[in-house]
Amino acid sequence: MITVRLASERGKTALDWLHSQHTFSFADYYDDKHMNFGPLRVINEDVIAPGKGFDAHSHSDMEIITYVIYGAVEHKDSLGTGAVIHKGEIQRMSAGTGVTHSEFNHSKTDPLHLLQIWIIPERRGLPASYEQKKLNFIPNQWQVVADHADTNGALKIHQNVTLLAATIKNKQKLSYSPRKGTAWLQVVRGSITIGNIKAKAGDGLAIVSEPNFDILANTDSEVLLFDIQTT
């Protein structure tokens, strides 16, 4: 079964410096029908004004992934990390026992567009840690960008979830077989079709009890796939 979570139906936060859409309940947005998808707790799509961002704030017991769609985010944290994450890069921060960080649009002239993703860890009280990775897209091929096993250069996440990314050329297909038949597909850009379901940038698809599926790109597209093996 495949169910679409339309971008137009997500929760919204609109400030003078931030436009955010929430796939799952977050902050002042609450919908008991959209709390999480297994351990996948947050997918926020943020557009941040030049030079603006989130002042220092704290997290604990959460795997936090930042995926830059365009622009660059400047990150500082209590672990001593100071980094800039550009388009084509991904960041993982395990908040664990506690970490304080800030995130700002690195540009003074251009907006920043990113996905912030939270995954509930396999256990509480893990040591806080940080990683950053540059992506190397080969069209029409999956790239493992984060995994429970930190192998082949993938970021380490402390949950039995594999995060993959892909770009798919117009009219091309890409297949996948979730290890336990459960996955979440987030359309980053473009437009795709799975079976008879169409989805566009910002839409998400909950995939349950599907041993395999094909993704057809209706335009040049980019997707993230969470293969969830905790069920």
C-alpha positions in Angstrom: 0.0 0.0 0.0 1.3 3.5 -0.9 -0.3 6.6 0.6 0.6 10.2 -0.4 1.2 13.0 2.0 0.7 16.1 -0.2 2.9 19.1 0.3 -0.2 21.3 0.2 -1.7 19.5 3.2 1.4 19.8 5.5 1.5 22.1 8.5 3.0 25.5 8.0 5.0 28.1 9.9 5.3 31.5 8.3 7.6 34.2 9.8 9.2 37.2 8.2 12.5 35.2 7.8 11.3 31.6 7.7 8.8 29.6 5.7 8.5 26.0 7.0 6.3 23.1 6.1 5.9 20.1 8.5 5.2 16.6 7.2 4.5 15.5 10.8 3.3 17.3 13.9 5.9 19.8 15.0 5.9 22.7 17.5 2.6 24.5 17.2 1.4 22.3 14.4 -0.5 19.2 15.7 -2.3 16.5 13.7 -2.8 13.2 15.5 -3.1 11.5 12.1 0.5 12.6 11.2 2.7 12.2 14.2 5.5 10.1 12.7 6.2 7.2 10.4 7.9 4.5 12.5 11.0 6.1 13.9 10.8 8.9 11.3 9.6 11.8 13.5 10.2 15.1 11.6 10.5 16.1 8.0 10.5 19.9 7.9 11.1 21.8 4.6 12.5 25.2 5.5 13.2 28.3 3.4 15.4 30.7 5.4 16.0 34.4 4.5 19.5 35.6 3.8 21.6 36.0 7.0 18.8 34.6 9.2 18.4 31.4 11.1 18.0 29.6 14.4 19.8 30.9 17.4 21.5 28.5 19.8 19.1 25.9 21.1 19.4 22.4 22.6 18.4 18.9 21.6 18.7 15.5 23.1 18.0 11.8 22.1 17.4 12.5 18.5 19.2 11.8 15.2 19.1 15.1 13.2 19.8 15.1 9.5 20.2 18.3 7.4 19.8 18.0 3.7 20.5 21.2 1.7 18.4 21.6 -1.4 20.0 25.0 -2.4 22.2 27.5 -0.7 24.4 26.8 2.4 23.8 26.5 6.1 26.3 27.6 8.7 26.4 25.3 11.7 28.0 25.7 15.2 27.6 23.5 18.2 28.7 22.7 21.7 30.8 19.8 20.4 33.2 22.5 19.0 32.0 22.0 15.4 31.9 24.9 13.1 30.9 24.0 9.5 29.2 25.2 6.4 26.9 22.6 4.6 26.4 23.4 1.0 24.0 22.1 -1.7 25.1 18.6 -2.4 26.1 17.9 1.1 24.4 16.2 4.1 24.9 16.5 7.8 24.1 14.2 10.7 24.1 15.2 14.3 23.3 12.7 17.1 22.0 14.8 19.9 22.2 11.9 22.4 23.0 13.1 25.9 22.6 16.7 24.8 23.9 19.2 22.3 23.4 22.9 21.7 23.7 24.3 18.2 22.8 27.2 15.9 21.9 27.1 12.2 22.0 30.2 9.9 21.8 30.9 6.2 25.4 31.4 5.3 24.5 33.8 2.5 23.7 37.5 3.0 22.0 37.7 -0.4 20.3 34.4 -1.3 17.7 32.2 0.5 18.5 28.8 1.9 16.3 25.8 1.2 16.8 22.7 3.2 15.2 19.6 4.7 15.6 19.0 8.5 14.9 15.4 9.4 14.6 13.8 12.8 14.9 10.1 13.5 14.2 8.6 16.9 17.3 6.7 18.0 17.4 3.1 19.0 18.2 4.0 22.6 18.5 7.0 24.8 21.7 8.5 26.2 24.0 8.0 23.3 27.1 10.2 23.1 26.5 13.3 21.1 28.4 13.3 17.7 28.6 15.1 14.3 29.3 14.0 10.7 29.1 15.7 7.3 29.3 14.1 3.8 29.5 15.3 0.2 27.1 13.5 -2.1 28.2 12.1 -5.4 25.1 11.6 -7.5 25.2 9.3 -10.5 21.9 9.7 -12.4 19.4 6.8 -12.0 21.4 5.2 -9.3 20.7 5.0 -5.5 23.3 6.4 -3.2 23.4 5.3 0.5 24.0 8.5 2.4 23.2 7.3 6.0 22.9 3.9 7.5 22.8 2.0 10.8 26.1 0.5 9.7 28.7 3.2 8.9 30.1 1.5 5.9 31.1 2.6 2.4 31.4 6.2 3.6 27.7 6.5 4.7 26.9 8.6 7.7 26.2 6.6 10.9 22.7 6.8 12.3 21.7 5.1 15.5 18.5 3.5 14.2 17.8 0.6 11.9 17.0 2.9 8.9 18.9 3.3 5.7 18.7 6.7 3.9 19.2 6.7 0.2 19.3 9.6 -2.3 18.9 9.6 -6.1 18.5 11.9 -9.1 16.4 10.4 -11.9 16.4 11.7 -15.4 13.2 12.6 -17.2 11.3 9.4 -18.4 13.8 7.1 -16.6 12.8 4.5 -14.0 14.5 3.6 -10.7 13.5 0.5 -8.7 13.8 -0.4 -5.1 13.0 -3.3 -2.8 12.6 -2.3 0.9 14.2 -4.9 3.2 11.0 -5.2 5.3 8.6 -3.7 2.7 8.3 -0.4 4.6 9.8 2.9 3.4 9.1 6.6 3.1 9.9 8.4 -0.1 10.3 12.2 -0.1 10.2 14.1 -3.4 12.9 16.8 -3.2 12.4 18.2 -6.7 10.6 17.3 -9.9 7.7 15.0 -10.4 7.4 11.2 -10.2 4.9 8.4 -10.6 4.8 5.1 -8.6 2.2 2.8 -10.0 -0.8 5.0 -10.7 0.2 7.6 -8.0 1.8 10.9 -9.0 3.8 13.0 -6.6 5.7 16.2 -7.0 8.3 18.2 -5.0 7.4 18.4 -1.4 5.1 15.4 -1.4 5.9 12.3 0.6 4.8 8.7 0.2 4.3 6.2 2.9 5.1 2.7 1.5 3.9 -0.3 3.5 4.0 -4.0 2.6 5.5 -3.4 -0.8 8.3 -5.9 -1.6 9.4 -3.7 -4.5 8.3 -0.6 -6.6 9.4 1.4 -9.6 9.8 5.2 -9.6 9.2 6.8 -13.0 10.5 10.4 -13.4 8.0 12.7 -15.2 10.7 15.4 -15.2 14.3 15.4 -14.0 13.8 14.6 -10.3 15.5 14.1 -6.9 14.3 11.9 -4.1 15.2 10.7 -0.7 14.2 7.2 0.5 14.1 6.0 4.0 14.2 2.2 4.1 12.8 1.4 7.6 13.7 -2.0 9.0 12.3 -1.6 12.6 8.9 -3.2 11.8 
